[in-house]
């Protein structure tokens, strides 16, 4: 779960703060402060809600949507109970898409290299 929290935090930090996707998150979780949303601080059930929310997907721009799809793929193919045969591709896609939404974030996922063994 900690890995998912870290990944969603990096994702939300990269979302355009003036875009529809960010505004949707603010409206979806009105009891969460703007500061927490900007920093991507969520709890497990909130992450699950966002991942299942079709409207959230539609409100994101193309680059953000690709990053969200990569996040969903990592959750399914790498962080789930069974590791997919092509999980290395999923990790590469995630890193690429996260850098596209926030090139200055310096996303480093140090826990992946040992797992890719």
C-alpha positions in Angstrom: 0.0 0.0 0.0 2.9 2.4 0.7 4.1 2.1 -2.9 0.6 3.0 -4.2 0.4 6.0 -1.9 3.8 7.2 -3.1 2.8 6.6 -6.8 -0.5 8.5 -6.5 1.2 11.3 -4.7 3.7 11.7 -7.5 0.8 11.5 -10.0 -1.3 14.2 -8.4 1.7 16.5 -7.9 2.2 16.3 -11.7 -1.4 17.0 -12.6 -2.0 20.5 -14.0 -3.3 22.5 -11.0 -5.4 24.7 -13.4 -6.9 21.8 -15.3 -10.2 19.9 -15.2 -8.6 16.8 -13.6 -7.3 18.7 -10.6 -10.6 20.6 -10.1 -12.4 17.3 -10.3 -10.3 15.9 -7.4 -11.0 19.0 -5.4 -14.7 18.7 -5.9 -14.8 14.9 -5.3 -13.1 15.2 -1.9 -14.3 18.5 -0.5 -13.3 17.6 3.1 -9.6 17.2 2.0 -7.7 20.4 2.2 -6.3 22.0 -1.0 -2.8 21.7 0.5 -3.2 17.9 0.9 -4.6 17.6 -2.6 -1.8 19.6 -4.1 0.7 17.4 -2.3 -1.1 14.2 -3.4 -1.9 13.1 0.2 -4.6 10.5 0.0 -5.7 7.4 1.9 -6.3 4.0 0.4 -10.1 4.3 -0.2 -9.7 7.6 -1.9 -7.2 6.1 -4.3 -9.5 3.2 -5.0 -12.3 5.7 -5.7 -10.2 7.7 -8.2 -9.0 4.6 -10.0 -12.6 3.4 -10.5 -13.9 6.9 -11.5 -14.6 7.2 -15.2 -15.3 10.9 -15.0 -11.8 11.5 -13.5 -10.2 9.7 -16.5 -12.2 11.9 -18.9 -11.3 15.1 -17.1 -7.6 14.5 -17.4 -5.6 15.8 -20.4 -4.0 13.1 -22.6 -0.6 13.1 -20.9 -2.2 12.9 -17.5 -4.6 10.1 -18.7 -1.6 8.1 -20.0 0.1 8.5 -16.6 -3.0 7.3 -14.8 -3.4 4.3 -17.1 0.3 3.5 -16.3 -0.4 3.7 -12.6 -3.5 1.4 -13.0 -1.4 -1.0 -15.0 1.4 -1.1 -12.4 -1.2 -1.8 -9.6 -2.6 -4.7 -11.6 0.5 -6.2 -13.3 3.2 -5.5 -10.7 1.8 -4.6 -7.3 -1.1 -7.2 -7.4 -0.9 -10.8 -6.2 0.5 -12.0 -9.5 3.3 -10.4 -11.4 2.6 -10.2 -15.2 5.2 -11.6 -17.5 5.7 -8.2 -19.1 5.8 -6.2 -15.8 9.2 -4.7 -16.8 7.4 -2.9 -19.6 4.7 -1.7 -17.2 7.5 -0.2 -15.0 9.1 1.5 -18.0 5.8 2.9 -19.1 5.1 4.3 -15.6 8.5 6.0 -15.4 8.1 7.5 -18.8 4.5 8.8 -18.3 5.3 10.2 -14.8 8.3 12.1 -16.2 6.0 13.5 -19.0 3.5 15.0 -16.5 6.2 16.3 -14.1 9.7 16.4 -15.6 11.1 18.2 -12.6 9.8 15.7 -10.0 12.9 13.5 -10.3 10.7 10.4 -9.9 12.9 7.7 -8.7 11.3 4.4 -7.9 14.2 2.7 -6.1 12.1 -0.2 -5.0 11.6 -1.4 -8.6 15.2 -2.3 -9.7 15.6 -5.0 -7.0 12.1 -6.4 -7.9 12.9 -6.5 -11.6 15.7 -9.0 -11.0 
